[in-house]
Structures are given as C-alpha cells and as structure tokens.
Amino acid sequence: MASVQTEVSADGRATITLSRPERHNAFDDAVIAELTEAFERAAAAPEVRWVVLESTGASFSAGADLEWMRRMADYSADDNQRDAYTLAHLLRVIDGCPKPVIAVVQGAAYGGGVGLVAACDIAVSADNATFCLSEVRLGLIPAAISPYVVAAMGARACRRYFLSAERFPAAEAHRLGLVHEVVEAGALHQARDRILRALADGGPQAQTAAKQLIGTVAHHVPDDSLARWTANRIAEIRASPEGREGVMAFLERRQPAWKAPGS
C-alpha cells in the first residue's frame, strides 16, 4: 500500500492521507516525493476546491524518518543538500497551494510533522494530540520548517520550543496559533466538515487571491506602494466575473454560481 493516498470526492475535496502508521507517519525521501506529487496534482486539478491533509494511526507525523536521516549523514555534501531540499520544497508546495489546505491533526506531530501543520492554511487538532519540535535532542535544528513554524507561532514561542524541545499539548498549540481549533478526538471530522462548509461560501478565485494577498502583505511595511498594490488588487477582483457574480448574488438574494444548489 502506498504511503500517501489521495481521494477526490464529488464536493471538490481532495483528501491526502499519510498512511504509514507503523512508522508513525514519519517521512523519508520517497514519502516526501509522494506528498509533493499529491499536492501538485491537487493544485492543478480544476475539480478540486479544497485540500485536506490527514493521517492514519496514532500519530499525525513523527517528522523525518531517522533511518533516512542516518542515510543522509553518509551522503556527500552536495547530495545531502539536494536531498534535504526536498522537504523545503514540499513545504513550499503546500504553503503555495492555490486552494485552501486544512490539516486534521489526530495525534502526535513532532519535528517536521509540526512543519506540515504550520504550512497548511487552517489546522484543527484533537484535544489529546501533542506537539514537539524535537530536533535539538538529536543535535539538529528545525531548519526547513522554520519559516512556517515561526510564522505560525511567533519568534518568541519558537525561542522556547526550538531550544527546549519540550512536548506541548494541543491547548498550548492553539494558544500559540499553530492550530486554529481544538476539539474532542471524536469530533475531529465534524470540525473539519464544518470548516469545509464555511469555505464553500467563498468564491474559489477569491480564496486563491486572498492567499496571495496574505503572502504579499504579511512582511511588507505599510507604505504608498503597498496601498496602491492593494487598491489595484481589489479593483481587479471587483471587475472579475467571479467578483461581479458574488455582488449580484448578494443583491439579488440568491446563491452565487460557485455554490451547489441547496448548500
């Protein structure tokens, strides 16, 4: 059985599932390649509106497989760098996916597993899940995942958890902003579906543009050039077919064209 499985449902949901429970969904070069391909296919598929990242078994992901890490240590410097880049590339693909991406965290997320969560747009966690940025315990650092984890949790929290490698519970992950919602384990999929229903209200092209907007303004000092850029973006969106349809649907008290009848 493949370590990564993808299922596309009729409602436009692509569910990408890490299925390596015997290894706590740890990833190696092969799994990273499978995940990257799955996200790239979902991003390009016109029938896909949302992507859900889930896992099977007790753990969401234990991060990098230690056997893979051991093999990398024996590579040449150039081969080691090329191999290590594959994880950084995967995270960029997830972060840059033009469709909304939801992480559903049913169990422990360690090391690179935290990076997977942080790279997704929305994350919902079971209340019994645990998190740990464990790299320094192995004499390593969370380098590839750091841009996404720092953006999610903030530099101050990372100063503690990157350095101490303490485990922290889902409630702390929520307080820090790593996950958006914590629910009882039995209610995890209901929370996922509720978020998907909320996403269904939005225009798909507008959601793609909104993601791009965040990426542009997040680290940009407010100035006249940013003001002009944001004004241009809303002007373009207002004049787009989807923008016109959304406004007219609201004024005419009807569902917009992107929503299924009765939804």
N, C-alpha and C positions, 0 to 999 in steps of 0.2 A: 504494500500500500504506500502511496506517495506520502511524503512528509508534509506536504501542503496541498490542501484540497480546495477547489473553488466551485461554488454553486451559484447560479444566477436564477433568481425567482422571477415570476411574472410581473411583480410590482416594481422591478428595476433594481432590486437589491443584489449585489454581488457579495457573497459571504466567503471570505478567505479564512480557512481554518488551519492552524498549526496542529498537526496530528502526529506528534512524536512523544506520546505521554510517557513511554518507557525511559526517555531521556529528559523528562520534564520540559519538553519542547525547547531544549537548547538548540541553537543553530550552528551549523558549520557552513563551509563554502557551498555545498550542494543545496542546503535548505535556503540559504541567502539567495542563491540563484533562482530557486523555485518561487520564493516570495517576490523577488523583483519582477520576474516574468508575470506572476499573477496580478500584481498591482499595475504593471504596464498594460496588460490586456484589459483590465477593468477600466483603466483611464481612457483607453481608446475605443471601448465598446459603446456605440450610441444608445444601446438599450439599457445600459447601467446608469442609474441615477445616484446611488449611494454605495459605499463600500463598508462592510463590517469585518473587522479583524477579531477572530475568536480563537480559542484553543480548546483542545480536549484534555481530559485528565485532571490531575490535582493542581498543576501549575500552569500559569499563563505562559511564562517562559523564563527559564533559568539563565538566559543570556547566551553567551558564547560557549560552545561545547569545549570542554577542557582538552579533549583529545585533538580537536582542531587547533587549539591554541598551542599545544605541545608540538604539533607538526609544523606550525608556522615558525616556531622558535628555531627550527633547524633549517629554514629556508635561507637563501641569500638575502641580502638587504633589499635588493630590487624586487625579488619575488615576494618577500614579506610585505613590502609596502603595497604592491599591487593587490595582494590577497586581502590585506587589511582594508584597502579602499572599497572593497565590495560591500562591506557593511555601511560605510559612509554613503555610498551611492544608493543603497536600498533605502536608507532613512530620507535621503533627498527625494526619492521617487514617491515615498509615502507622503511626506510633507508637501510635495508639489502636485499631488494628485488633484486634478481639476474638479473632482466630485467630493462631497463631504465624506470623511472617513471616521468611523466610530470604532473605538477599542472597547471590547467587552472583557473585563478582567475578572475571571472566575477564581483565580488562585495566585500563588506567589509570582511576582515579577522581580527578577534580580538582574543586575548589571544591564546588559543590552536589552533585556526584556523591558526595563524601565524606559529605555530609549524608544522602543516600539510604541509604548503608550504615549510618550511625550510627542512623538511625531504625528500622531493622529489628531484630528480636529476636535473630537469630542471623546471623552473617556468616562465610562461608567464601571464601577467596581463593586464586587461583592464585599460585604462588611467583614468577612473573615480573610480577605486577601492581605498579603503582606508585601512590602517593597524593600529593596535593599540595593544600594549602589556599592557593590562588594569588591570592586576591582583592587583597591589598595591592599586588601588582605592577601592578594596574590602577587603583590609587588607591581601592579599595573595601574593604569589610570583610565577613566571613562572618556577617552578622547573623542571617538567618533560620535558618541551620543550626546556629548556635552552641549552643542548648540541648542538642541531641542529640550534637554532637561533644564538647562539654565533659563531658557525662555519660559518654560512651564512653571518652575518652582522659584525662580529668582536666585541671584548670586548668593544672597545671604544664607538661604537654606542649603544651597549646594556647598558652601564652605563647611557646614557641619557634616552633611551626609556623604559628600565625596571623601572627606578626610576620616571620618569615624567609621564608615561602613556599617553603621547601626541599621538594624531592621526597624522599619516603622509601619504602623498599621494603616489600613485604608482611611480611617478617620483623619490621620495626620496627612496622608497624601491628598485628601480633599481640602484640608485647611491650607496646605501649601499651594494648591492649584494644579497639582499633577493630574488629578481626576476631578470631574465636574460633579459627580453624584455617587453616593454610596447607598446601596440597598441591601436587604437581606438576600442571601445567596439564592433562595428560591424565587425571588422576584427579579432576577437579573435580566432575563429575557423580556419580561414585561416592560422594564425600564427601557431596554433597547428599542422595543417596538413603539413605545410612547415617543421616544426621540425621533424615530423614523417618521411617525405620523406628523410631528411638528415640521420636520424637514420637507415633507410632501407639500406643505403650504407655500413653500418658496419657489420662485422661478429657477430652473436649473442653470440657465445662463447667468442669472443674477448671483446665484451662490458661487459659481466659478469666479465671477468678477469680484465678489466680496472677499474671497480668499486671497486673490491677487492684491486687493486693496490693503488688507492687513499686512501682507508681506512687504508692501512698499512703505506704509506709514509707520510701522512699528518702531523703526530705528531712525526715523527722519525727524530732524528738528523742524518744528512748525515755522515756515517762512513763506514768502510770497510765491516761490516756485512750487511749493507743495500745495498752497492754496489754489493756484492756477491748475495744477495737475488734477486735484480732486474735483474742481469745478468742471474741467473737461470730461472727467470720467462720468459724473452724474448727468451731464448734458448728453453724452453719447448713449448712456443707458436709457434715459428718458425717451430718446428718439428711436431706440431699437424696437423691433417688432414685439419682443417679449415685454419690454417696458410699457409700450402702448397698450398691449393686451392686458397687463396687470392693472393699470389705472382704469381702463374702460370696464373691466370686470368688476372692479370695486364700485365704480359709479353706477353701474347697471345692476348691482346687487346679484351677481351671478358668479359661478366658479370660473377661474381662469382656465385657459385651454390646457395648461400642463397638469391640471388635477383630474384624476379619474372621476367619472360621474358618480355621485353619491358618497364620495370620500370626504 
